[in-house]
Amino acid sequence: MKTIQTQLILSFSIAILVPTIITSYVGMRIISDQIITRAEMKTISDLNSAREIYRNKVSELHSIIRFTTLRRLIRDAVMRHNRSFLTNDLRSTLRREKLDVLTAVDAKGNVIARGRNPDLYGDNLLELPIVALAIRTRQPVSGTDILTAEQLHRASPDLEAQATMDVIPTPKAEPRETPRETSGLMLISAAPLFDDAENFVGVLIGGILLNRNFEIVDKIKEIVHEGQIYEGKEIGTATIFQGDLRISTNVKNQDGSRAIGTLVSQEVKDAVLRDGRRWVGEAFVVNATYIAAYEPIKNPENDIIGILYVGVLKQPFDDVLQQTLMTFLGIAALGILLIIFFSIHLAKRIANPLQKLEDISRKITEGNYNHEFKAKGPIEIEHLARSLNTMAKQIETEKRELEEWANTLERKVEERAEEMKKINAQLFRSEKLASLGKLAAGVAHEINNPLTGILTNSSLLLEDVDKDDPRREDVEVMVKETIRCREIVKRLLDFARQTKPQKRLANINALIDNIVLLVRNQASFRSISIEKRLADQLPELLIDPDQIQQVFVNIILNAAEAMAKGGKLEIASQPSRDGRSITVTFSDTGPGIPEPHRERIFDPFYTTKEHGTGLGLSISYGIIEQHGGTISVESTVGKGSTFTIQLPIVAEEGTA
């Protein structure tokens, strides 16, 4: 029979071990599912961004061809079939705009002149669906299509050579019947040409061959994944497929070369090329596993001709999951060992007194009455009583310690919960800013294309207008306002990029002195009194001086605008009470900020200024946050506002 000590130890162990195993298994499954789900959501977001970048490239080509058709010299040359002029002009435009194809055809689709391979002309291009559509509708048409080897050869033998590639057998891919691909995937844009009487005279065709052209995929990697590296591997990759064949990619082979000529897996091919749906999940890409997303690329006739892919390396997520698992199991194992240790100790404390009581009973049974029974009982019972009392005291002490420990743990949990709330709030704001940043980048790129055309043509028009011409002033206004729009777009791009600080040690007081010296003599500060209250002997901070100067100048200029009729600006610096940071305050005597505006003052694109963009304080907030600091505002309507910035003090290496 098992002793009571053995039964107690066994019961305690089972009661702890089974729930621990179940909890560990369920917890790890939940964590794993959450990590993979978040990774797939990010990949879908990356695919959306990649699609916009791809479309922007098509729109850029569309704009180039449209603006070229607006040139009178081009239209006249097409009308007169002036092949010599067209050849030279198209060749110049093709090189300047970095195009692979630029060809002029007449109203029937017959080639008049080529910017590339000029010796070949007279052939008909109605076989290209985009050209036929542009001639039929008399409207600009752009998109993606596949050109045969013969069509590429006519455009240029160099393009045929660029598109030709050997098909490399790839694991999990459907084998190809032909070992070599000779056709090419091309971005094409065709725009009609009209004479002064609006008669259709021809079409201008431009194209960019995507085979072995890495501009789009590298731009996707740069913008979406920011070139991040993990253990020597690029975290993010992008690929353009012609059918199931990789023709443009930054996925690398084992030797570091680009994996051109490899194939997509059969599972993805069936889902995307045959079923025409998006595929998201875990995929083995060439030589590594990625969380990948694929979607079809279609031609103007809505046929699926290729695939756009983005992927995030799965290894970082696996490593995080493994570290979490090891931590989880380590804590669980430690808890089990501690509980088993205490259960053994407790079982002995219970079993020993009972064993002594058994000894007393056995001695009495044997008739050993040497010990006098008193009211308190035999000496063994008194010893048991003392042992029980001692044990009770010890249990009471341990209980009190456990209660104190529980209270301490509860406080720590509350503190940690509060920290997690702050972290979640910061993450929410960061994700919000990141989403707005991507949106701003997309909007900025979309605006840049037509804006470039407007600025180019208005500048050319300004050069052609005489100084005495009454229209010159209007044209100058066009150029000036277009440049102003370009600056606004630049601010949008600056907000979207949020460059990483280039930190070095700098004195905050010296930085403030330089800024005040810079702005004091400006016209907007002539009626404003600037007062400095800078603490002496402040330690140097590890900051990016240019970014911090940008924040300070932005706040000072905002104060100047608020005090357009005059006032006082007070700038103060001092160490914090705990000595861990430096506080800089900017106090003005302006009209103050109403509560509704104050709550949204750091939101992107929120502004009360007539010509403002609403990005100044948002960018400033991001800069201070990247420096590990905080920025806040206090304001009283009618009395003024105070902006407070706290920057952490980072000691130099080797100092306390």
Secondary structure, 3 states (H helix, E strand, C coil): CCCHHHHHHHHHHHHHHHHHHHHHHHHHHHHHHHHHHHHHHHHHHHHHHHHHHHHHHHHHHHHHHHHHHCCHHHHHHHHHCCHHHHHHHHHHHHHHCCCCEEEEEECCCEEEEECCCCCCCCCECCCCHHHHHHHHHCCCEEEEEEECHHHHHHHCHHHHHHHCEECCCCCCECCCCCCEECCEEEEEEEEEEECCCCCEEEEEEEEEECCCCCHHHHHHHHHHHCCCEECCEECEEEEEEECCEEEEECCECCCCCECCCCECEHHHHHHHHHCCCCEEEEEEECCEEEEEEEEEEECCCCCEEEEEEEEEECHHHHHHHHHHHHHHHHHHHHHHHHHHHHHHHHHHHHHHHHHHHHHHHHHHHCCCCCCCCCCCCCHHHHHHHHHHHHHHHHHHHHHHHHHHHHHHHHHHHHHHHHHHHHHHHHHHHHHHHHHHHHHHHHHHHHHHHHHHHHHHHHHHHHHHCCCCCCCHHHHHHHHHHHHHHHHHHHHHHHHHHCCCCCCEEECHHHHHHHHHHHHCCCHHHCCEEEEEEECCCCCCEEECHHHHHHHHHHHHHHHHHHCCCCEEEEEEEEECCCCCEEEEEEEECCCCCCHHHHHCCCCCCCCCCCCCCCCHHHHHHHHHHHCCCEEEEEEECCCEEEEEEEEECCCCCCCC
